Amino acid sequence: MKSKNAGFLLSVMLFIVIVAGCSQASADPSEEAASAEWTEEKLGETEEDLDAVSERVDDLAQDIRVLSGVPEFSEEPVFPDVNDDYFAFEEIQFLSGQRIISGFPDGHFRPGETITRSQTAKMLRAALDLDAPEDYQIKATDVSDNHHAYRSLAALEYHGIMTGNDGRLMPSAGLKRSQMAALLVRAYELPEADKQHTFTDIDEDYPNFEEINIIADQGITTET
């Protein structure tokens, strides 16, 4: 589209130059040179404008794909241990492309490993573009100022998404599925479920059952 528009504008500009040349046959050579320089300058500005419009169109197309639920991701595997036949391939590729997740220093993703609470904090902070005020100090007693995920944990604590237990955020602990349900409901402010779902291994008295029921209602998790 850009090349077609550029070609059209170039034809118009050349037409103007030709008409101007015919109507000013006796024009001074220096004036003709100045006119040519002006034309080249304007063509350059037009190309820059078209580039900017093209980039904006690409950005809007990406936004539309995201809003319509069609994720954009690379078809080429980003990690050597996550092939295109892996059940979560598309999700991992998409989140990697969004710079929400990354692999280990050796380049592998290690999809079978348990995710920690600090890793989850980093992901949610990146996905939601969250932050805490610069002077905010984490209330949890088990997170030092030099912790590698301090800012992410501070952001989630500040926004009330990750509250911890008994004054501790337990950043190195693995995250249970029920805990992840609670985090997702708070982080994305998911609405109450329209109906109650049933699970064979938990009942209404199970911790975070309400949050589990909500993400099941949203289709984020399923009953098996």
PATORLO-896350 format. One record per residue (C-alpha): residue in one letter; x, y, z. Coordinates in Angstrom, 2 decimals, padded with zeros to 5 digits. Each point is the difference from the previous one (the first is absolute). Layout:
PATORLO-896350
<rec><bavex>a</bavex><px>X</px><py>Y</py><pz>Z</pz></rec>
...
This chain:
PATORLO-896350
<rec><bavex>m</bavex><px>000.00</px><py>000.00</py><pz>000.00</pz></rec>
<rec><bavex>k</bavex><px>002.85</px><py>002.38</py><pz>000.87</pz></rec>
<rec><bavex>s</bavex><px>001.78</px><py>-000.53</py><pz>-003.34</pz></rec>
<rec><bavex>k</bavex><px>-003.26</px><py>000.56</py><pz>-001.93</pz></rec>
<rec><bavex>n</bavex><px>-000.72</px><py>003.26</py><pz>001.86</pz></rec>
<rec><bavex>a</bavex><px>003.58</px><py>001.13</py><pz>-000.40</pz></rec>
<rec><bavex>g</bavex><px>-000.17</px><py>-000.72</py><pz>-003.75</pz></rec>
<rec><bavex>f</bavex><px>-003.21</px><py>002.00</py><pz>-000.33</pz></rec>
<rec><bavex>l</bavex><px>001.42</px><py>002.96</py><pz>001.91</pz></rec>
<rec><bavex>l</bavex><px>003.19</px><py>-000.16</py><pz>-002.06</pz></rec>
<rec><bavex>s</bavex><px>-002.05</px><py>000.14</py><pz>-003.23</pz></rec>
<rec><bavex>v</bavex><px>-001.91</px><py>003.03</py><pz>001.29</pz></rec>
<rec><bavex>m</bavex><px>003.20</px><py>001.76</py><pz>000.99</pz></rec>
<rec><bavex>l</bavex><px>001.61</px><py>-000.72</py><pz>-003.38</pz></rec>
<rec><bavex>f</bavex><px>-003.13</px><py>001.26</py><pz>-001.78</pz></rec>
<rec><bavex>i</bavex><px>000.21</px><py>003.26</py><pz>001.94</pz></rec>
<rec><bavex>v</bavex><px>003.66</px><py>000.35</py><pz>-000.90</pz></rec>
<rec><bavex>i</bavex><px>-000.71</px><py>-000.63</py><pz>-003.72</pz></rec>
<rec><bavex>v</bavex><px>-002.87</px><py>002.48</py><pz>-000.09</pz></rec>
<rec><bavex>a</bavex><px>002.13</px><py>002.56</py><pz>001.79</pz></rec>
<rec><bavex>g</bavex><px>002.79</px><py>-000.59</py><pz>-002.49</pz></rec>
<rec><bavex>c</bavex><px>-002.34</px><py>000.48</py><pz>-003.00</pz></rec>
<rec><bavex>s</bavex><px>-001.45</px><py>003.23</py><pz>001.35</pz></rec>
<rec><bavex>q</bavex><px>003.44</px><py>001.40</py><pz>000.80</pz></rec>
<rec><bavex>a</bavex><px>002.01</px><py>-001.03</py><pz>-003.05</pz></rec>
<rec><bavex>s</bavex><px>002.28</px><py>002.96</py><pz>000.37</pz></rec>
<rec><bavex>a</bavex><px>000.62</px><py>-000.54</py><pz>003.74</pz></rec>
<rec><bavex>d</bavex><px>003.45</px><py>000.57</py><pz>001.37</pz></rec>
<rec><bavex>p</bavex><px>002.08</px><py>-003.24</py><pz>000.41</pz></rec>
<rec><bavex>s</bavex><px>000.61</px><py>000.82</py><pz>003.66</pz></rec>
<rec><bavex>e</bavex><px>-003.75</px><py>000.22</py><pz>000.55</pz></rec>
<rec><bavex>e</bavex><px>-000.47</px><py>-003.42</py><pz>-001.64</pz></rec>
<rec><bavex>a</bavex><px>002.67</px><py>-001.47</py><pz>002.29</pz></rec>
<rec><bavex>a</bavex><px>-001.68</px><py>001.50</py><pz>003.05</pz></rec>
<rec><bavex>s</bavex><px>-003.34</px><py>-001.41</py><pz>-001.14</pz></rec>
<rec><bavex>a</bavex><px>001.53</px><py>-003.48</py><pz>-000.37</pz></rec>
<rec><bavex>e</bavex><px>001.54</px><py>000.21</py><pz>003.47</pz></rec>
<rec><bavex>w</bavex><px>-003.35</px><py>001.08</py><pz>001.46</pz></rec>
<rec><bavex>t</bavex><px>-001.73</px><py>-002.91</py><pz>-001.74</pz></rec>
<rec><bavex>e</bavex><px>002.53</px><py>-002.50</py><pz>001.35</pz></rec>
<rec><bavex>e</bavex><px>-000.38</px><py>001.46</py><pz>003.50</pz></rec>
<rec><bavex>k</bavex><px>-003.78</px><py>-000.30</py><pz>-000.14</pz></rec>
<rec><bavex>l</bavex><px>000.20</px><py>-003.55</py><pz>-001.32</pz></rec>
<rec><bavex>g</bavex><px>002.31</px><py>-000.89</py><pz>002.88</pz></rec>
<rec><bavex>e</bavex><px>-002.44</px><py>001.46</py><pz>002.50</pz></rec>
<rec><bavex>t</bavex><px>-002.85</px><py>-001.92</py><pz>-001.66</pz></rec>
<rec><bavex>e</bavex><px>001.93</px><py>-003.28</py><pz>000.27</pz></rec>
<rec><bavex>e</bavex><px>000.61</px><py>000.65</py><pz>003.71</pz></rec>
<rec><bavex>d</bavex><px>-003.69</px><py>000.74</py><pz>000.55</pz></rec>
<rec><bavex>l</bavex><px>-000.98</px><py>-003.20</py><pz>-001.81</pz></rec>
<rec><bavex>d</bavex><px>002.45</px><py>-002.01</py><pz>002.11</pz></rec>
<rec><bavex>a</bavex><px>-001.51</px><py>001.45</py><pz>003.18</pz></rec>
<rec><bavex>v</bavex><px>-003.55</px><py>-000.77</py><pz>-001.20</pz></rec>
<rec><bavex>s</bavex><px>001.00</px><py>-003.54</py><pz>-000.95</pz></rec>
<rec><bavex>e</bavex><px>001.49</px><py>-000.62</py><pz>003.44</pz></rec>
<rec><bavex>r</bavex><px>-003.14</px><py>001.38</py><pz>001.64</pz></rec>
<rec><bavex>v</bavex><px>-002.20</px><py>-002.27</py><pz>-002.12</pz></rec>
<rec><bavex>d</bavex><px>002.11</px><py>-003.00</py><pz>001.04</pz></rec>
<rec><bavex>d</bavex><px>-000.37</px><py>000.99</py><pz>003.66</pz></rec>
<rec><bavex>l</bavex><px>-003.76</px><py>000.39</py><pz>-000.35</pz></rec>
<rec><bavex>a</bavex><px>-000.26</px><py>-003.37</py><pz>-001.74</pz></rec>
<rec><bavex>q</bavex><px>001.87</px><py>-001.60</py><pz>002.89</pz></rec>
<rec><bavex>d</bavex><px>-002.31</px><py>001.71</py><pz>002.52</pz></rec>
<rec><bavex>i</bavex><px>-003.04</px><py>-001.27</py><pz>-001.91</pz></rec>
<rec><bavex>r</bavex><px>001.36</px><py>-003.55</py><pz>000.00</pz></rec>
<rec><bavex>v</bavex><px>000.58</px><py>000.16</py><pz>003.76</pz></rec>
<rec><bavex>l</bavex><px>-003.43</px><py>001.50</py><pz>000.73</pz></rec>
<rec><bavex>s</bavex><px>-001.72</px><py>-002.57</py><pz>-002.21</pz></rec>
<rec><bavex>g</bavex><px>001.74</px><py>-002.82</py><pz>001.83</pz></rec>
<rec><bavex>v</bavex><px>002.32</px><py>-000.95</py><pz>-002.87</pz></rec>
<rec><bavex>p</bavex><px>003.52</px><py>-000.15</py><pz>001.46</pz></rec>
<rec><bavex>e</bavex><px>003.02</px><py>000.98</py><pz>-002.05</pz></rec>
<rec><bavex>f</bavex><px>003.02</px><py>-002.26</py><pz>000.39</pz></rec>
<rec><bavex>s</bavex><px>002.97</px><py>-001.30</py><pz>-001.91</pz></rec>
<rec><bavex>e</bavex><px>-000.49</px><py>-003.34</py><pz>-001.74</pz></rec>
<rec><bavex>e</bavex><px>003.67</px><py>-000.78</py><pz>000.47</pz></rec>
<rec><bavex>p</bavex><px>000.66</px><py>-001.51</py><pz>003.47</pz></rec>
<rec><bavex>v</bavex><px>001.63</px><py>002.55</py><pz>002.28</pz></rec>
<rec><bavex>f</bavex><px>001.31</px><py>-002.63</py><pz>002.41</pz></rec>
<rec><bavex>p</bavex><px>001.72</px><py>-003.26</py><pz>-001.03</pz></rec>
<rec><bavex>d</bavex><px>-001.97</px><py>-002.00</py><pz>002.59</pz></rec>
<rec><bavex>v</bavex><px>-003.45</px><py>001.28</py><pz>-001.07</pz></rec>
<rec><bavex>n</bavex><px>-000.93</px><py>-001.39</py><pz>-003.42</pz></rec>
<rec><bavex>d</bavex><px>-003.09</px><py>000.91</py><pz>-002.01</pz></rec>
<rec><bavex>d</bavex><px>-001.71</px><py>-003.23</py><pz>001.08</pz></rec>
<rec><bavex>y</bavex><px>000.19</px><py>000.94</py><pz>003.70</pz></rec>
<rec><bavex>f</bavex><px>-003.48</px><py>000.61</py><pz>001.43</pz></rec>
<rec><bavex>a</bavex><px>000.87</px><py>003.51</py><pz>001.24</pz></rec>
<rec><bavex>f</bavex><px>002.19</px><py>000.95</py><pz>-002.99</pz></rec>
<rec><bavex>e</bavex><px>-002.15</px><py>002.92</py><pz>-001.19</pz></rec>
<rec><bavex>e</bavex><px>-000.37</px><py>001.48</py><pz>003.47</pz></rec>
<rec><bavex>i</bavex><px>003.73</px><py>-000.21</py><pz>000.74</pz></rec>
<rec><bavex>q</bavex><px>000.88</px><py>001.49</py><pz>-003.39</pz></rec>
<rec><bavex>f</bavex><px>-002.51</px><py>002.83</py><pz>000.48</pz></rec>
<rec><bavex>l</bavex><px>001.14</px><py>000.92</py><pz>003.51</pz></rec>
<rec><bavex>s</bavex><px>003.62</px><py>-000.15</py><pz>-001.10</pz></rec>
<rec><bavex>g</bavex><px>-000.77</px><py>002.36</py><pz>-002.87</pz></rec>
<rec><bavex>q</bavex><px>-001.66</px><py>002.38</py><pz>002.46</pz></rec>
<rec><bavex>r</bavex><px>003.12</px><py>-000.20</py><pz>002.21</pz></rec>
<rec><bavex>i</bavex><px>-002.10</px><py>-001.24</py><pz>002.89</pz></rec>
<rec><bavex>i</bavex><px>001.98</px><py>-003.23</py><pz>000.36</pz></rec>
<rec><bavex>s</bavex><px>003.56</px><py>-000.94</py><pz>-000.82</pz></rec>
<rec><bavex>g</bavex><px>002.14</px><py>-003.09</py><pz>000.11</pz></rec>
<rec><bavex>f</bavex><px>002.95</px><py>-001.01</py><pz>002.13</pz></rec>
<rec><bavex>p</bavex><px>003.56</px><py>001.17</py><pz>-000.70</pz></rec>
<rec><bavex>d</bavex><px>000.63</px><py>-003.17</py><pz>-002.04</pz></rec>
<rec><bavex>g</bavex><px>-002.84</px><py>000.98</py><pz>-002.36</pz></rec>
<rec><bavex>h</bavex><px>-002.42</px><py>-002.72</py><pz>001.15</pz></rec>
<rec><bavex>f</bavex><px>-003.47</px><py>000.66</py><pz>001.39</pz></rec>
<rec><bavex>r</bavex><px>-000.40</px><py>-003.15</py><pz>002.14</pz></rec>
<rec><bavex>p</bavex><px>-003.80</px><py>-000.10</py><pz>-000.27</pz></rec>
<rec><bavex>g</bavex><px>-000.37</px><py>-002.84</py><pz>002.50</pz></rec>
<rec><bavex>e</bavex><px>001.47</px><py>001.93</py><pz>002.92</pz></rec>
<rec><bavex>t</bavex><px>-002.16</px><py>001.49</py><pz>002.75</pz></rec>
<rec><bavex>i</bavex><px>-000.41</px><py>003.76</py><pz>-000.23</pz></rec>
<rec><bavex>t</bavex><px>000.93</px><py>001.98</py><pz>003.11</pz></rec>
<rec><bavex>r</bavex><px>-001.92</px><py>002.85</py><pz>001.56</pz></rec>
<rec><bavex>s</bavex><px>002.74</px><py>002.49</py><pz>-000.90</pz></rec>
<rec><bavex>q</bavex><px>-000.04</px><py>-001.16</py><pz>-003.65</pz></rec>
<rec><bavex>t</bavex><px>-003.78</px><py>000.39</py><pz>-000.02</pz></rec>
<rec><bavex>a</bavex><px>000.35</px><py>003.51</py><pz>001.41</pz></rec>
<rec><bavex>k</bavex><px>002.36</px><py>000.93</py><pz>-002.83</pz></rec>
<rec><bavex>m</bavex><px>-002.39</px><py>-001.35</py><pz>-002.62</pz></rec>
<rec><bavex>l</bavex><px>-003.06</px><py>001.78</py><pz>001.36</pz></rec>
<rec><bavex>r</bavex><px>001.87</px><py>003.25</py><pz>000.46</pz></rec>
<rec><bavex>a</bavex><px>001.18</px><py>-000.13</py><pz>-003.62</pz></rec>
<rec><bavex>a</bavex><px>-003.39</px><py>-001.05</py><pz>-001.37</pz></rec>
<rec><bavex>l</bavex><px>-001.94</px><py>002.69</py><pz>001.85</pz></rec>
<rec><bavex>d</bavex><px>002.72</px><py>002.67</py><pz>-000.01</pz></rec>
<rec><bavex>l</bavex><px>-000.27</px><py>000.34</py><pz>003.76</pz></rec>
<rec><bavex>d</bavex><px>002.30</px><py>001.83</py><pz>002.37</pz></rec>
<rec><bavex>a</bavex><px>000.14</px><py>001.31</py><pz>003.53</pz></rec>
<rec><bavex>p</bavex><px>001.12</px><py>003.49</py><pz>001.06</pz></rec>
<rec><bavex>e</bavex><px>003.78</px><py>000.33</py><pz>000.18</pz></rec>
<rec><bavex>d</bavex><px>-000.11</px><py>000.54</py><pz>003.75</pz></rec>
<rec><bavex>y</bavex><px>-002.26</px><py>-003.00</py><pz>000.64</pz></rec>
<rec><bavex>q</bavex><px>001.53</px><py>-002.55</py><pz>002.35</pz></rec>
<rec><bavex>i</bavex><px>-001.21</px><py>-003.59</py><pz>-000.05</pz></rec>
<rec><bavex>k</bavex><px>-001.91</px><py>-000.87</py><pz>003.14</pz></rec>
<rec><bavex>a</bavex><px>000.88</px><py>-003.69</py><pz>-000.20</pz></rec>
<rec><bavex>t</bavex><px>002.77</px><py>-001.03</py><pz>002.37</pz></rec>
<rec><bavex>d</bavex><px>001.64</px><py>-002.58</py><pz>-002.26</pz></rec>
<rec><bavex>v</bavex><px>000.95</px><py>002.19</py><pz>-003.00</pz></rec>
<rec><bavex>s</bavex><px>003.22</px><py>002.00</py><pz>000.23</pz></rec>
<rec><bavex>d</bavex><px>000.71</px><py>003.18</py><pz>-001.94</pz></rec>
<rec><bavex>n</bavex><px>002.53</px><py>-001.79</py><pz>-002.20</pz></rec>
<rec><bavex>h</bavex><px>-002.33</px><py>-002.82</py><pz>-001.06</pz></rec>
<rec><bavex>h</bavex><px>000.12</px><py>-000.47</py><pz>-003.79</pz></rec>
<rec><bavex>a</bavex><px>-003.80</px><py>000.38</py><pz>-000.27</pz></rec>
<rec><bavex>y</bavex><px>-000.41</px><py>002.71</py><pz>002.63</pz></rec>
<rec><bavex>r</bavex><px>-001.69</px><py>002.56</py><pz>-002.27</pz></rec>
<rec><bavex>s</bavex><px>-002.39</px><py>-002.60</py><pz>-001.41</pz></rec>
<rec><bavex>l</bavex><px>-000.92</px><py>-001.33</py><pz>003.43</pz></rec>
<rec><bavex>a</bavex><px>-000.40</px><py>003.56</py><pz>001.27</pz></rec>
<rec><bavex>a</bavex><px>-002.35</px><py>000.84</py><pz>-002.89</pz></rec>
<rec><bavex>l</bavex><px>-002.22</px><py>-003.02</py><pz>000.63</pz></rec>
<rec><bavex>e</bavex><px>-000.07</px><py>000.58</py><pz>003.76</pz></rec>
<rec><bavex>y</bavex><px>-000.75</px><py>003.71</py><pz>-000.47</pz></rec>
<rec><bavex>h</bavex><px>-002.94</px><py>-000.75</py><pz>-002.32</pz></rec>
<rec><bavex>g</bavex><px>-001.32</px><py>-002.73</py><pz>002.30</pz></rec>
<rec><bavex>i</bavex><px>000.48</px><py>-002.79</py><pz>-002.54</pz></rec>
<rec><bavex>m</bavex><px>002.55</px><py>-002.09</py><pz>001.92</pz></rec>
<rec><bavex>t</bavex><px>-000.66</px><py>000.24</py><pz>003.72</pz></rec>
<rec><bavex>g</bavex><px>002.00</px><py>-002.92</py><pz>001.36</pz></rec>
<rec><bavex>n</bavex><px>-000.62</px><py>-001.75</py><pz>003.30</pz></rec>
<rec><bavex>d</bavex><px>000.86</px><py>000.99</py><pz>003.57</pz></rec>
<rec><bavex>g</bavex><px>001.94</px><py>003.02</py><pz>-001.22</pz></rec>
<rec><bavex>r</bavex><px>002.08</px><py>-001.99</py><pz>-002.46</pz></rec>
<rec><bavex>l</bavex><px>-000.11</px><py>-000.02</py><pz>-003.82</pz></rec>
<rec><bavex>m</bavex><px>002.08</px><py>-003.20</py><pz>-000.29</pz></rec>
<rec><bavex>p</bavex><px>001.60</px><py>001.05</py><pz>-003.32</pz></rec>
<rec><bavex>s</bavex><px>001.88</px><py>-003.27</py><pz>-000.55</pz></rec>
<rec><bavex>a</bavex><px>-002.97</px><py>-002.26</py><pz>000.69</pz></rec>
<rec><bavex>g</bavex><px>-001.78</px><py>-001.77</py><pz>-002.82</pz></rec>
<rec><bavex>l</bavex><px>-003.40</px><py>001.30</py><pz>-000.99</pz></rec>
<rec><bavex>k</bavex><px>-003.01</px><py>-002.30</py><pz>000.39</pz></rec>
<rec><bavex>r</bavex><px>-002.77</px><py>-000.03</py><pz>-002.59</pz></rec>
<rec><bavex>s</bavex><px>-002.49</px><py>001.27</py><pz>002.57</pz></rec>
<rec><bavex>q</bavex><px>002.34</px><py>002.89</py><pz>000.87</pz></rec>
<rec><bavex>m</bavex><px>000.40</px><py>000.85</py><pz>-003.68</pz></rec>
<rec><bavex>a</bavex><px>-003.78</px><py>000.13</py><pz>-000.30</pz></rec>
<rec><bavex>a</bavex><px>-000.15</px><py>002.56</py><pz>002.79</pz></rec>
<rec><bavex>l</bavex><px>002.76</px><py>002.09</py><pz>-001.58</pz></rec>
<rec><bavex>l</bavex><px>-001.69</px><py>000.03</py><pz>-003.42</pz></rec>
<rec><bavex>v</bavex><px>-003.37</px><py>001.03</py><pz>001.44</pz></rec>
<rec><bavex>r</bavex><px>001.59</px><py>002.91</py><pz>001.89</pz></rec>
<rec><bavex>a</bavex><px>002.39</px><py>001.04</py><pz>-002.74</pz></rec>
<rec><bavex>y</bavex><px>-002.60</px><py>000.08</py><pz>-002.77</pz></rec>
<rec><bavex>e</bavex><px>-002.96</px><py>000.87</py><pz>002.22</pz></rec>
<rec><bavex>l</bavex><px>-002.03</px><py>-002.90</py><pz>-001.37</pz></rec>
<rec><bavex>p</bavex><px>-003.75</px><py>000.11</py><pz>000.67</pz></rec>
<rec><bavex>e</bavex><px>-001.92</px><py>-002.48</py><pz>002.11</pz></rec>
<rec><bavex>a</bavex><px>-000.87</px><py>-003.31</py><pz>-001.65</pz></rec>
<rec><bavex>d</bavex><px>-003.42</px><py>-000.40</py><pz>-001.61</pz></rec>
<rec><bavex>k</bavex><px>-000.26</px><py>-003.55</py><pz>001.24</pz></rec>
<rec><bavex>q</bavex><px>001.71</px><py>-002.42</py><pz>002.33</pz></rec>
<rec><bavex>h</bavex><px>002.30</px><py>-002.52</py><pz>-001.60</pz></rec>
<rec><bavex>t</bavex><px>000.70</px><py>-003.43</py><pz>001.44</pz></rec>
<rec><bavex>f</bavex><px>003.35</px><py>-001.68</py><pz>000.56</pz></rec>
<rec><bavex>t</bavex><px>000.64</px><py>-003.55</py><pz>001.15</pz></rec>
<rec><bavex>d</bavex><px>002.90</px><py>000.91</py><pz>002.31</pz></rec>
<rec><bavex>i</bavex><px>-001.26</px><py>003.16</py><pz>001.75</pz></rec>
<rec><bavex>d</bavex><px>-003.24</px><py>001.32</py><pz>001.46</pz></rec>
<rec><bavex>e</bavex><px>-001.34</px><py>003.39</py><pz>001.12</pz></rec>
<rec><bavex>d</bavex><px>002.06</px><py>-000.14</py><pz>003.20</pz></rec>
<rec><bavex>y</bavex><px>003.30</px><py>-000.24</py><pz>-001.86</pz></rec>
<rec><bavex>p</bavex><px>002.26</px><py>003.10</py><pz>000.39</pz></rec>
<rec><bavex>n</bavex><px>-000.45</px><py>002.41</py><pz>-002.91</pz></rec>
<rec><bavex>f</bavex><px>-002.91</px><py>-002.04</py><pz>-001.37</pz></rec>
<rec><bavex>e</bavex><px>-001.79</px><py>003.20</py><pz>-001.01</pz></rec>
<rec><bavex>e</bavex><px>002.98</px><py>001.18</py><pz>-002.06</pz></rec>
<rec><bavex>i</bavex><px>000.41</px><py>-003.46</py><pz>-001.56</pz></rec>
<rec><bavex>n</bavex><px>-003.67</px><py>000.05</py><pz>-000.93</pz></rec>
<rec><bavex>i</bavex><px>000.40</px><py>003.46</py><pz>-001.57</pz></rec>
<rec><bavex>i</bavex><px>002.91</px><py>-000.96</py><pz>-002.28</pz></rec>
<rec><bavex>a</bavex><px>-001.90</px><py>-003.16</py><pz>-000.97</pz></rec>
<rec><bavex>d</bavex><px>-002.96</px><py>002.20</py><pz>-000.90</pz></rec>
<rec><bavex>q</bavex><px>002.33</px><py>002.19</py><pz>-002.09</pz></rec>
<rec><bavex>g</bavex><px>001.36</px><py>-003.03</py><pz>-001.85</pz></rec>
<rec><bavex>i</bavex><px>003.50</px><py>000.55</py><pz>001.37</pz></rec>
<rec><bavex>t</bavex><px>-000.01</px><py>-003.43</py><pz>001.61</pz></rec>
<rec><bavex>t</bavex><px>-002.25</px><py>-002.98</py><pz>-000.62</pz></rec>
<rec><bavex>e</bavex><px>-001.67</px><py>-002.76</py><pz>001.94</pz></rec>
<rec><bavex>t</bavex><px>001.38</px><py>-003.47</py><pz>-000.56</pz></rec>
